Amino acid sequence: MYWIHPQTYKVHYLAYSYKVNGGGLRFREAFNDREINGVVFQDYINFEPLSDTASLEHLDKAFLTERLKKLSDIHLENILVTINK
């Protein structure tokens, strides 16, 4: 799921479920938007729900009510965008 700003069209948040290693849910908050050769990149703060009963559709509410635990920061570094002509 994506939460996209209605004026800038940039992703502010995203959430997903995964099945490997026991599965779970993740919620990410975007920051540090930058454009390199016309492609927008963002870094993220990665969260998981405090409750095993959380649902993907309600992770935004869990974020707003501080029911997510910060797991990590995701920083994209040394980005290179090559344009083939």
mmCIF file as gemmi writes it, N, C-alpha and C atoms, coordinates in Angstrom:
data_model
loop_
_atom_site.group_PDB
_atom_site.id
_atom_site.type_symbol
_atom_site.label_atom_id
_atom_site.label_alt_id
_atom_site.label_comp_id
_atom_site.label_asym_id
_atom_site.label_entity_id
_atom_site.label_seq_id
_atom_site.pdbx_PDB_ins_code
_atom_site.Cartn_x
_atom_site.Cartn_y
_atom_site.Cartn_z
_atom_site.occupancy
_atom_site.B_iso_or_equiv
_atom_site.pdbx_formal_charge
_atom_site.auth_seq_id
_atom_site.auth_asym_id
_atom_site.pdbx_PDB_model_num
ATOM 1 N N . MET Axp A 1 ? 0.849 -1.16 0 1 0 ? 1 A 1
ATOM 2 C CA . MET Axp A 1 ? 0 0 0 1 0 ? 1 A 1
ATOM 3 C C . MET Axp A 1 ? 0.9 1.229 0 1 0 ? 1 A 1
ATOM 4 N N . TYR Axp A 2 ? 0.436 2.256 -0.691 1 0 ? 2 A 1
ATOM 5 C CA . TYR Axp A 2 ? 1.183 3.506 -0.764 1 0 ? 2 A 1
ATOM 6 C C . TYR Axp A 2 ? 0.313 4.663 -0.326 1 0 ? 2 A 1
ATOM 7 N N . TRP Axp A 3 ? 0.897 5.609 0.382 1 0 ? 3 A 1
ATOM 8 C CA . TRP Axp A 3 ? 0.234 6.862 0.726 1 0 ? 3 A 1
ATOM 9 C C . TRP Axp A 3 ? 0.997 7.946 -0.025 1 0 ? 3 A 1
ATOM 10 N N . ILE Axp A 4 ? 0.319 8.564 -0.989 1 0 ? 4 A 1
ATOM 11 C CA . ILE Axp A 4 ? 0.953 9.508 -1.904 1 0 ? 4 A 1
ATOM 12 C C . ILE Axp A 4 ? 0.374 10.894 -1.671 1 0 ? 4 A 1
ATOM 13 N N . HIS Axp A 5 ? 1.258 11.895 -1.573 1 0 ? 5 A 1
ATOM 14 C CA . HIS Axp A 5 ? 0.831 13.267 -1.341 1 0 ? 5 A 1
ATOM 15 C C . HIS Axp A 5 ? 0.03 13.76 -2.553 1 0 ? 5 A 1
ATOM 16 N N . PRO Axp A 6 ? -1.147 14.332 -2.34 1 0 ? 6 A 1
ATOM 17 C CA . PRO Axp A 6 ? -2.014 14.696 -3.468 1 0 ? 6 A 1
ATOM 18 C C . PRO Axp A 6 ? -1.505 15.855 -4.329 1 0 ? 6 A 1
ATOM 19 N N . GLN Axp A 7 ? -0.605 16.698 -3.81 1 0 ? 7 A 1
ATOM 20 C CA . GLN Axp A 7 ? -0.079 17.799 -4.619 1 0 ? 7 A 1
ATOM 21 C C . GLN Axp A 7 ? 1.273 17.454 -5.254 1 0 ? 7 A 1
ATOM 22 N N . THR Axp A 8 ? 2.15 16.803 -4.503 1 0 ? 8 A 1
ATOM 23 C CA . THR Axp A 8 ? 3.495 16.519 -5.034 1 0 ? 8 A 1
ATOM 24 C C . THR Axp A 8 ? 3.586 15.164 -5.724 1 0 ? 8 A 1
ATOM 25 N N . TYR Axp A 9 ? 2.632 14.298 -5.46 1 0 ? 9 A 1
ATOM 26 C CA . TYR Axp A 9 ? 2.602 12.929 -5.999 1 0 ? 9 A 1
ATOM 27 C C . TYR Axp A 9 ? 3.798 12.089 -5.53 1 0 ? 9 A 1
ATOM 28 N N . LYS Axp A 10 ? 4.42 12.479 -4.437 1 0 ? 10 A 1
ATOM 29 C CA . LYS Axp A 10 ? 5.531 11.7 -3.885 1 0 ? 10 A 1
ATOM 30 C C . LYS Axp A 10 ? 4.996 10.728 -2.834 1 0 ? 10 A 1
ATOM 31 N N . VAL Axp A 11 ? 5.63 9.577 -2.75 1 0 ? 11 A 1
ATOM 32 C CA . VAL Axp A 11 ? 5.269 8.59 -1.74 1 0 ? 11 A 1
ATOM 33 C C . VAL Axp A 11 ? 5.728 9.108 -0.375 1 0 ? 11 A 1
ATOM 34 N N . HIS Axp A 12 ? 4.785 9.201 0.569 1 0 ? 12 A 1
ATOM 35 C CA . HIS Axp A 12 ? 5.137 9.602 1.933 1 0 ? 12 A 1
ATOM 36 C C . HIS Axp A 12 ? 5.307 8.388 2.834 1 0 ? 12 A 1
ATOM 37 N N . TYR Axp A 13 ? 4.486 7.372 2.579 1 0 ? 13 A 1
ATOM 38 C CA . TYR Axp A 13 ? 4.528 6.14 3.377 1 0 ? 13 A 1
ATOM 39 C C . TYR Axp A 13 ? 4.24 4.963 2.455 1 0 ? 13 A 1
ATOM 40 N N . LEU Axp A 14 ? 4.725 3.783 2.857 1 0 ? 14 A 1
ATOM 41 C CA . LEU Axp A 14 ? 4.337 2.559 2.17 1 0 ? 14 A 1
ATOM 42 C C . LEU Axp A 14 ? 4.293 1.439 3.202 1 0 ? 14 A 1
ATOM 43 N N . ALA Axp A 15 ? 3.483 0.438 2.913 1 0 ? 15 A 1
ATOM 44 C CA . ALA Axp A 15 ? 3.352 -0.713 3.801 1 0 ? 15 A 1
ATOM 45 C C . ALA Axp A 15 ? 3.233 -1.966 2.961 1 0 ? 15 A 1
ATOM 46 N N . TYR Axp A 16 ? 3.693 -3.082 3.525 1 0 ? 16 A 1
ATOM 47 C CA . TYR Axp A 16 ? 3.63 -4.338 2.783 1 0 ? 16 A 1
ATOM 48 C C . TYR Axp A 16 ? 3.646 -5.508 3.759 1 0 ? 16 A 1
ATOM 49 N N . SER Axp A 17 ? 3.207 -6.645 3.264 1 0 ? 17 A 1
ATOM 50 C CA . SER Axp A 17 ? 3.318 -7.886 4.022 1 0 ? 17 A 1
ATOM 51 C C . SER Axp A 17 ? 4.349 -8.762 3.319 1 0 ? 17 A 1
ATOM 52 N N . TYR Axp A 18 ? 4.977 -9.638 4.082 1 0 ? 18 A 1
ATOM 53 C CA . TYR Axp A 18 ? 5.94 -10.562 3.49 1 0 ? 18 A 1
ATOM 54 C C . TYR Axp A 18 ? 5.747 -11.941 4.115 1 0 ? 18 A 1
ATOM 55 N N . LYS Axp A 19 ? 6.199 -12.98 3.419 1 0 ? 19 A 1
ATOM 56 C CA . LYS Axp A 19 ? 5.959 -14.368 3.829 1 0 ? 19 A 1
ATOM 57 C C . LYS Axp A 19 ? 7.211 -15.103 4.282 1 0 ? 19 A 1
ATOM 58 N N . VAL Axp A 20 ? 8.409 -14.658 3.917 1 0 ? 20 A 1
ATOM 59 C CA . VAL Axp A 20 ? 9.636 -15.373 4.266 1 0 ? 20 A 1
ATOM 60 C C . VAL Axp A 20 ? 9.963 -15.221 5.758 1 0 ? 20 A 1
ATOM 61 N N . ASN Axp A 21 ? 10.721 -16.169 6.295 1 0 ? 21 A 1
ATOM 62 C CA . ASN Axp A 21 ? 11.168 -16.127 7.697 1 0 ? 21 A 1
ATOM 63 C C . ASN Axp A 21 ? 10.033 -15.878 8.687 1 0 ? 21 A 1
ATOM 64 N N . GLY Axp A 22 ? 8.925 -16.538 8.493 1 0 ? 22 A 1
ATOM 65 C CA . GLY Axp A 22 ? 7.808 -16.401 9.413 1 0 ? 22 A 1
ATOM 66 C C . GLY Axp A 22 ? 6.806 -15.326 9.03 1 0 ? 22 A 1
ATOM 67 N N . GLY Axp A 23 ? 7.168 -14.458 8.104 1 0 ? 23 A 1
ATOM 68 C CA . GLY Axp A 23 ? 6.245 -13.432 7.615 1 0 ? 23 A 1
ATOM 69 C C . GLY Axp A 23 ? 6.044 -12.287 8.584 1 0 ? 23 A 1
ATOM 70 N N . GLY Axp A 24 ? 5.302 -11.296 8.118 1 0 ? 24 A 1
ATOM 71 C CA . GLY Axp A 24 ? 5.009 -10.138 8.945 1 0 ? 24 A 1
ATOM 72 C C . GLY Axp A 24 ? 4.58 -8.951 8.115 1 0 ? 24 A 1
ATOM 73 N N . LEU Axp A 25 ? 4.554 -7.807 8.774 1 0 ? 25 A 1
ATOM 74 C CA . LEU Axp A 25 ? 4.158 -6.549 8.151 1 0 ? 25 A 1
ATOM 75 C C . LEU Axp A 25 ? 5.251 -5.514 8.361 1 0 ? 25 A 1
ATOM 76 N N . ARG Axp A 26 ? 5.387 -4.615 7.416 1 0 ? 26 A 1
ATOM 77 C CA . ARG Axp A 26 ? 6.313 -3.498 7.541 1 0 ? 26 A 1
ATOM 78 C C . ARG Axp A 26 ? 5.624 -2.218 7.09 1 0 ? 26 A 1
ATOM 79 N N . PHE Axp A 27 ? 6.026 -1.125 7.724 1 0 ? 27 A 1
ATOM 80 C CA . PHE Axp A 27 ? 5.548 0.211 7.381 1 0 ? 27 A 1
ATOM 81 C C . PHE Axp A 27 ? 6.785 1.079 7.247 1 0 ? 27 A 1
ATOM 82 N N . ARG Axp A 28 ? 6.852 1.866 6.176 1 0 ? 28 A 1
ATOM 83 C CA . ARG Axp A 28 ? 8.009 2.724 5.953 1 0 ? 28 A 1
ATOM 84 C C . ARG Axp A 28 ? 7.588 4.173 5.768 1 0 ? 28 A 1
ATOM 85 N N . GLU Axp A 29 ? 8.335 5.055 6.424 1 0 ? 29 A 1
ATOM 86 C CA . GLU Axp A 29 ? 8.142 6.498 6.299 1 0 ? 29 A 1
ATOM 87 C C . GLU Axp A 29 ? 9.274 7.042 5.437 1 0 ? 29 A 1
ATOM 88 N N . ALA Axp A 30 ? 8.918 7.724 4.349 1 0 ? 30 A 1
ATOM 89 C CA . ALA Axp A 30 ? 9.914 8.256 3.42 1 0 ? 30 A 1
ATOM 90 C C . ALA Axp A 30 ? 10.47 9.59 3.922 1 0 ? 30 A 1
ATOM 91 N N . PHE Axp A 31 ? 11.76 9.804 3.631 1 0 ? 31 A 1
ATOM 92 C CA . PHE Axp A 31 ? 12.39 11.097 3.899 1 0 ? 31 A 1
ATOM 93 C C . PHE Axp A 31 ? 13.567 11.26 2.939 1 0 ? 31 A 1
ATOM 94 N N . ASN Axp A 32 ? 14.14 12.432 2.918 1 0 ? 32 A 1
ATOM 95 C CA . ASN Axp A 32 ? 15.311 12.724 2.092 1 0 ? 32 A 1
ATOM 96 C C . ASN Axp A 32 ? 15.043 12.467 0.605 1 0 ? 32 A 1
ATOM 97 N N . ASP Axp A 33 ? 13.976 13.084 0.093 1 0 ? 33 A 1
ATOM 98 C CA . ASP Axp A 33 ? 13.681 12.996 -1.344 1 0 ? 33 A 1
ATOM 99 C C . ASP Axp A 33 ? 14.779 13.69 -2.133 1 0 ? 33 A 1
ATOM 100 N N . ARG Axp A 34 ? 15.206 13.043 -3.213 1 0 ? 34 A 1
ATOM 101 C CA . ARG Axp A 34 ? 16.132 13.704 -4.133 1 0 ? 34 A 1
ATOM 102 C C . ARG Axp A 34 ? 15.945 13.133 -5.527 1 0 ? 34 A 1
ATOM 103 N N . GLU Axp A 35 ? 16.222 13.978 -6.486 1 0 ? 35 A 1
ATOM 104 C CA . GLU Axp A 35 ? 16.072 13.587 -7.888 1 0 ? 35 A 1
ATOM 105 C C . GLU Axp A 35 ? 17.449 13.527 -8.526 1 0 ? 35 A 1
ATOM 106 N N . ILE Axp A 36 ? 17.723 12.388 -9.163 1 0 ? 36 A 1
ATOM 107 C CA . ILE Axp A 36 ? 19.001 12.193 -9.854 1 0 ? 36 A 1
ATOM 108 C C . ILE Axp A 36 ? 18.691 11.795 -11.29 1 0 ? 36 A 1
ATOM 109 N N . ASN Axp A 37 ? 19.079 12.649 -12.221 1 0 ? 37 A 1
ATOM 110 C CA . ASN Axp A 37 ? 18.819 12.412 -13.648 1 0 ? 37 A 1
ATOM 111 C C . ASN Axp A 37 ? 17.357 12.062 -13.925 1 0 ? 37 A 1
ATOM 112 N N . GLY Axp A 38 ? 16.454 12.779 -13.254 1 0 ? 38 A 1
ATOM 113 C CA . GLY Axp A 38 ? 15.024 12.614 -13.509 1 0 ? 38 A 1
ATOM 114 C C . GLY Axp A 38 ? 14.344 11.502 -12.735 1 0 ? 38 A 1
ATOM 115 N N . VAL Axp A 39 ? 15.083 10.763 -11.893 1 0 ? 39 A 1
ATOM 116 C CA . VAL Axp A 39 ? 14.501 9.684 -11.094 1 0 ? 39 A 1
ATOM 117 C C . VAL Axp A 39 ? 14.51 10.112 -9.626 1 0 ? 39 A 1
ATOM 118 N N . VAL Axp A 40 ? 13.353 9.992 -8.956 1 0 ? 40 A 1
ATOM 119 C CA . VAL Axp A 40 ? 13.246 10.371 -7.549 1 0 ? 40 A 1
ATOM 120 C C . VAL Axp A 40 ? 13.619 9.178 -6.672 1 0 ? 40 A 1
ATOM 121 N N . PHE Axp A 41 ? 14.504 9.438 -5.704 1 0 ? 41 A 1
ATOM 122 C CA . PHE Axp A 41 ? 14.906 8.443 -4.719 1 0 ? 41 A 1
ATOM 123 C C . PHE Axp A 41 ? 14.565 8.962 -3.339 1 0 ? 41 A 1
ATOM 124 N N . GLN Axp A 42 ? 14.274 8.041 -2.415 1 0 ? 42 A 1
ATOM 125 C CA . GLN Axp A 42 ? 13.951 8.403 -1.038 1 0 ? 42 A 1
ATOM 126 C C . GLN Axp A 42 ? 14.634 7.42 -0.093 1 0 ? 42 A 1
ATOM 127 N N . ASP Axp A 43 ? 14.94 7.899 1.099 1 0 ? 43 A 1
ATOM 128 C CA . ASP Axp A 43 ? 15.371 7.021 2.176 1 0 ? 43 A 1
ATOM 129 C C . ASP Axp A 43 ? 14.131 6.719 3.017 1 0 ? 43 A 1
ATOM 130 N N . TYR Axp A 44 ? 14.242 5.728 3.915 1 0 ? 44 A 1
ATOM 131 C CA . TYR Axp A 44 ? 13.07 5.31 4.691 1 0 ? 44 A 1
ATOM 132 C C . TYR Axp A 44 ? 13.43 4.995 6.132 1 0 ? 44 A 1
ATOM 133 N N . ILE Axp A 45 ? 12.451 5.212 6.997 1 0 ? 45 A 1
ATOM 134 C CA . ILE Axp A 45 ? 12.487 4.671 8.35 1 0 ? 45 A 1
ATOM 135 C C . ILE Axp A 45 ? 11.582 3.449 8.317 1 0 ? 45 A 1
ATOM 136 N N . ASN Axp A 46 ? 12.098 2.314 8.753 1 0 ? 46 A 1
ATOM 137 C CA . ASN Axp A 46 ? 11.416 1.026 8.654 1 0 ? 46 A 1
ATOM 138 C C . ASN Axp A 46 ? 10.812 0.665 10.021 1 0 ? 46 A 1
ATOM 139 N N . PHE Axp A 47 ? 9.504 0.351 10.045 1 0 ? 47 A 1
ATOM 140 C CA . PHE Axp A 47 ? 8.792 0.024 11.28 1 0 ? 47 A 1
ATOM 141 C C . PHE Axp A 47 ? 8.113 -1.332 11.165 1 0 ? 47 A 1
ATOM 142 N N . GLU Axp A 48 ? 7.834 -1.947 12.33 1 0 ? 48 A 1
ATOM 143 C CA . GLU Axp A 48 ? 6.993 -3.136 12.397 1 0 ? 48 A 1
ATOM 144 C C . GLU Axp A 48 ? 5.933 -2.895 13.477 1 0 ? 48 A 1
ATOM 145 N N . PRO Axp A 49 ? 4.774 -3.545 13.356 1 0 ? 49 A 1
ATOM 146 C CA . PRO Axp A 49 ? 3.723 -3.359 14.356 1 0 ? 49 A 1
ATOM 147 C C . PRO Axp A 49 ? 4.111 -3.997 15.694 1 0 ? 49 A 1
ATOM 148 N N . LEU Axp A 50 ? 3.635 -3.396 16.774 1 0 ? 50 A 1
ATOM 149 C CA . LEU Axp A 50 ? 3.855 -3.943 18.11 1 0 ? 50 A 1
ATOM 150 C C . LEU Axp A 50 ? 2.978 -5.16 18.36 1 0 ? 50 A 1
ATOM 151 N N . SER Axp A 51 ? 1.859 -5.25 17.66 1 0 ? 51 A 1
ATOM 152 C CA . SER Axp A 51 ? 0.898 -6.324 17.865 1 0 ? 51 A 1
ATOM 153 C C . SER Axp A 51 ? 0.932 -7.325 16.716 1 0 ? 51 A 1
ATOM 154 N N . ASP Axp A 52 ? 0.807 -8.6 17.051 1 0 ? 52 A 1
ATOM 155 C CA . ASP Axp A 52 ? 0.724 -9.643 16.028 1 0 ? 52 A 1
ATOM 156 C C . ASP Axp A 52 ? -0.63 -9.639 15.322 1 0 ? 52 A 1
ATOM 157 N N . THR Axp A 53 ? -1.59 -8.913 15.866 1 0 ? 53 A 1
ATOM 158 C CA . THR Axp A 53 ? -2.925 -8.881 15.267 1 0 ? 53 A 1
ATOM 159 C C . THR Axp A 53 ? -3.119 -7.667 14.358 1 0 ? 53 A 1
ATOM 160 N N . ALA Axp A 54 ? -2.076 -6.879 14.145 1 0 ? 54 A 1
ATOM 161 C CA . ALA Axp A 54 ? -2.187 -5.703 13.275 1 0 ? 54 A 1
ATOM 162 C C . ALA Axp A 54 ? -2.504 -6.133 11.85 1 0 ? 54 A 1
ATOM 163 N N . SER Axp A 55 ? -3.187 -5.254 11.119 1 0 ? 55 A 1
ATOM 164 C CA . SER Axp A 55 ? -3.506 -5.543 9.723 1 0 ? 55 A 1
ATOM 165 C C . SER Axp A 55 ? -2.839 -4.518 8.816 1 0 ? 55 A 1
ATOM 166 N N . LEU Axp A 56 ? -2.522 -4.95 7.617 1 0 ? 56 A 1
ATOM 167 C CA . LEU Axp A 56 ? -1.882 -4.079 6.638 1 0 ? 56 A 1
ATOM 168 C C . LEU Axp A 56 ? -2.699 -2.809 6.414 1 0 ? 56 A 1
ATOM 169 N N . GLU Axp A 57 ? -4 -2.958 6.306 1 0 ? 57 A 1
ATOM 170 C CA . GLU Axp A 57 ? -4.884 -1.835 6 1 0 ? 57 A 1
ATOM 171 C C . GLU Axp A 57 ? -4.927 -0.783 7.108 1 0 ? 57 A 1
ATOM 172 N N . HIS Axp A 58 ? -4.481 -1.13 8.305 1 0 ? 58 A 1
ATOM 173 C CA . HIS Axp A 58 ? -4.555 -0.191 9.432 1 0 ? 58 A 1
ATOM 174 C C . HIS Axp A 58 ? -3.184 0.22 9.969 1 0 ? 58 A 1
ATOM 175 N N . LEU Axp A 59 ? -2.124 -0.057 9.217 1 0 ? 59 A 1
ATOM 176 C CA . LEU Axp A 59 ? -0.794 0.325 9.688 1 0 ? 59 A 1
ATOM 177 C C . LEU Axp A 59 ? -0.615 1.836 9.754 1 0 ? 59 A 1
ATOM 178 N N . ASP Axp A 60 ? -1.329 2.588 8.92 1 0 ? 60 A 1
ATOM 179 C CA . ASP Axp A 60 ? -1.243 4.047 9.003 1 0 ? 60 A 1
ATOM 180 C C . ASP Axp A 60 ? -1.777 4.538 10.347 1 0 ? 60 A 1
ATOM 181 N N . LYS Axp A 61 ? -2.869 3.971 10.804 1 0 ? 61 A 1
ATOM 182 C CA . LYS Axp A 61 ? -3.428 4.351 12.108 1 0 ? 61 A 1
ATOM 183 C C . LYS Axp A 61 ? -2.485 3.931 13.234 1 0 ? 61 A 1
ATOM 184 N N . ALA Axp A 62 ? -1.869 2.755 13.106 1 0 ? 62 A 1
ATOM 185 C CA . ALA Axp A 62 ? -0.9 2.299 14.105 1 0 ? 62 A 1
ATOM 186 C C . ALA Axp A 62 ? 0.292 3.26 14.163 1 0 ? 62 A 1
ATOM 187 N N . PHE Axp A 63 ? 0.734 3.76 13.017 1 0 ? 63 A 1
ATOM 188 C CA . PHE Axp A 63 ? 1.831 4.725 12.97 1 0 ? 63 A 1
ATOM 189 C C . PHE Axp A 63 ? 1.445 6.008 13.694 1 0 ? 63 A 1
ATOM 190 N N . LEU Axp A 64 ? 0.248 6.509 13.405 1 0 ? 64 A 1
ATOM 191 C CA . LEU Axp A 64 ? -0.204 7.767 14.005 1 0 ? 64 A 1
ATOM 192 C C . LEU Axp A 64 ? -0.426 7.659 15.507 1 0 ? 64 A 1
ATOM 193 N N . THR Axp A 65 ? -0.702 6.469 15.992 1 0 ? 65 A 1
ATOM 194 C CA . THR Axp A 65 ? -0.947 6.27 17.429 1 0 ? 65 A 1
ATOM 195 C C . THR Axp A 65 ? 0.241 5.606 18.13 1 0 ? 65 A 1
ATOM 196 N N . GLU Axp A 66 ? 1.403 5.631 17.466 1 0 ? 66 A 1
ATOM 197 C CA . GLU Axp A 66 ? 2.667 5.136 18.019 1 0 ? 66 A 1
ATOM 198 C C . GLU Axp A 66 ? 2.588 3.67 18.455 1 0 ? 66 A 1
ATOM 199 N N . ARG Axp A 67 ? 1.945 2.845 17.625 1 0 ? 67 A 1
ATOM 200 C CA . ARG Axp A 67 ? 1.869 1.41 17.877 1 0 ? 67 A 1
ATOM 201 C C . ARG Axp A 67 ? 2.754 0.628 16.906 1 0 ? 67 A 1
ATOM 202 N N . LEU Axp A 68 ? 3.824 1.302 16.433 1 0 ? 68 A 1
ATOM 203 C CA . LEU Axp A 68 ? 4.833 0.657 15.596 1 0 ? 68 A 1
ATOM 204 C C . LEU Axp A 68 ? 6.192 0.817 16.267 1 0 ? 68 A 1
ATOM 205 N N . LYS Axp A 69 ? 7.054 -0.163 16.049 1 0 ? 69 A 1
ATOM 206 C CA . LYS Axp A 69 ? 8.411 -0.127 16.589 1 0 ? 69 A 1
ATOM 207 C C . LYS Axp A 69 ? 9.379 0.141 15.451 1 0 ? 69 A 1
ATOM 208 N N . LYS Axp A 70 ? 10.263 1.115 15.659 1 0 ? 70 A 1
ATOM 209 C CA . LYS Axp A 70 ? 11.28 1.405 14.646 1 0 ? 70 A 1
ATOM 210 C C . LYS Axp A 70 ? 12.282 0.269 14.598 1 0 ? 70 A 1
ATOM 211 N N . LEU Axp A 71 ? 12.532 -0.236 13.388 1 0 ? 71 A 1
ATOM 212 C CA . LEU Axp A 71 ? 13.501 -1.309 13.186 1 0 ? 71 A 1
ATOM 213 C C . LEU Axp A 71 ? 14.831 -0.811 12.65 1 0 ? 71 A 1
ATOM 214 N N . SER Axp A 72 ? 14.759 0.116 11.683 1 0 ? 72 A 1
ATOM 215 C CA . SER Axp A 72 ? 16.002 0.534 11.032 1 0 ? 72 A 1
ATOM 216 C C . SER Axp A 72 ? 15.772 1.775 10.19 1 0 ? 72 A 1
ATOM 217 N N . ASP Axp A 73 ? 16.883 2.384 9.808 1 0 ? 73 A 1
ATOM 218 C CA . ASP Axp A 73 ? 16.889 3.446 8.812 1 0 ? 73 A 1
ATOM 219 C C . ASP Axp A 73 ? 17.461 2.851 7.54 1 0 ? 73 A 1
ATOM 220 N N . ILE Axp A 74 ? 16.86 3.192 6.414 1 0 ? 74 A 1
ATOM 221 C CA . ILE Axp A 74 ? 17.317 2.703 5.123 1 0 ? 74 A 1
ATOM 222 C C . ILE Axp A 74 ? 17.819 3.908 4.328 1 0 ? 74 A 1
ATOM 223 N N . HIS Axp A 75 ? 19.123 3.96 4.113 1 0 ? 75 A 1
ATOM 224 C CA . HIS Axp A 75 ? 19.754 5.077 3.399 1 0 ? 75 A 1
ATOM 225 C C . HIS Axp A 75 ? 20.309 4.574 2.075 1 0 ? 75 A 1
ATOM 226 N N . LEU Axp A 76 ? 19.837 5.157 0.992 1 0 ? 76 A 1
ATOM 227 C CA . LEU Axp A 76 ? 20.387 4.842 -0.322 1 0 ? 76 A 1
ATOM 228 C C . LEU Axp A 76 ? 21.617 5.723 -0.536 1 0 ? 76 A 1
ATOM 229 N N . GLU Axp A 77 ? 22.719 5.091 -0.871 1 0 ? 77 A 1
ATOM 230 C CA . GLU Axp A 77 ? 23.976 5.819 -1.038 1 0 ? 77 A 1
ATOM 231 C C . GLU Axp A 77 ? 24.607 5.482 -2.386 1 0 ? 77 A 1
ATOM 232 N N . ASN Axp A 78 ? 25.452 6.363 -2.854 1 0 ? 78 A 1
ATOM 233 C CA . ASN Axp A 78 ? 26.217 6.149 -4.089 1 0 ? 78 A 1
ATOM 234 C C . ASN Axp A 78 ? 25.31 5.79 -5.259 1 0 ? 78 A 1
ATOM 235 N N . ILE Axp A 79 ? 24.229 6.519 -5.404 1 0 ? 79 A 1
ATOM 236 C CA . ILE Axp A 79 ? 23.262 6.258 -6.479 1 0 ? 79 A 1
ATOM 237 C C . ILE Axp A 79 ? 23.835 6.76 -7.799 1 0 ? 79 A 1
ATOM 238 N N . LEU Axp A 80 ? 23.743 5.928 -8.81 1 0 ? 80 A 1
ATOM 239 C CA . LEU Axp A 80 ? 24.187 6.301 -10.15 1 0 ? 80 A 1
ATOM 240 C C . LEU Axp A 80 ? 23.069 5.956 -11.128 1 0 ? 80 A 1
ATOM 241 N N . VAL Axp A 81 ? 22.616 6.946 -11.855 1 0 ? 81 A 1
ATOM 242 C CA . VAL Axp A 81 ? 21.584 6.744 -12.88 1 0 ? 81 A 1
ATOM 243 C C . VAL Axp A 81 ? 22.225 7.004 -14.222 1 0 ? 81 A 1
ATOM 244 N N . THR Axp A 82 ? 22.249 5.993 -15.061 1 0 ? 82 A 1
ATOM 245 C CA . THR Axp A 82 ? 22.837 6.123 -16.385 1 0 ? 82 A 1
ATOM 246 C C . THR Axp A 82 ? 21.707 6.176 -17.413 1 0 ? 82 A 1
ATOM 247 N N . ILE Axp A 83 ? 21.773 7.155 -18.282 1 0 ? 83 A 1
ATOM 248 C CA . ILE Axp A 83 ? 20.776 7.307 -19.328 1 0 ? 83 A 1
ATOM 249 C C . ILE Axp A 83 ? 21.384 6.838 -20.641 1 0 ? 83 A 1
ATOM 250 N N . ASN Axp A 84 ? 20.813 5.795 -21.215 1 0 ? 84 A 1
ATOM 251 C CA . ASN Axp A 84 ? 21.282 5.288 -22.502 1 0 ? 84 A 1
ATOM 252 C C . ASN Axp A 84 ? 20.541 5.992 -23.625 1 0 ? 84 A 1
ATOM 253 N N . LYS Axp A 85 ? 21.291 6.495 -24.577 1 0 ? 85 A 1
ATOM 254 C CA . LYS Axp A 85 ? 20.666 7.211 -25.695 1 0 ? 85 A 1
ATOM 255 C C . LYS Axp A 85 ? 20.914 6.474 -26.981 1 0 ? 85 A 1
